Amino acid sequence: MDNNLNTNVDDKGGFLWGLLGCCIPIVGLILFLVWKDSKPRTAKAAGIGALVCVVVYVVFYIIMAIAGVSLAALYS
């Protein structure tokens, strides 16, 4: 049985879907979940964009927390 339900869908992926996922991570996650079966390349682009954004936010907050603790220790 063929798992590809809709073979005539134009699924090129694309940078702009990844950019949308990066700018608005919740939209990228929703698009990934909705399109993962029907448009796997586009879903992957949106999902990776959302994931990159979340990872950048987490790394930024960790760096800021370390900087804050180190500055507090320096001036106390």
Buried (B, 14 or more C-beta within 10 A) or exposed (E): EEEEEEEEEEBEBEEEBBBBBBEBBEBBBBBBEEBBEEBBEBBBBBBBBBBBBBEEEEEEEEEEEEEEEEEEEEEE
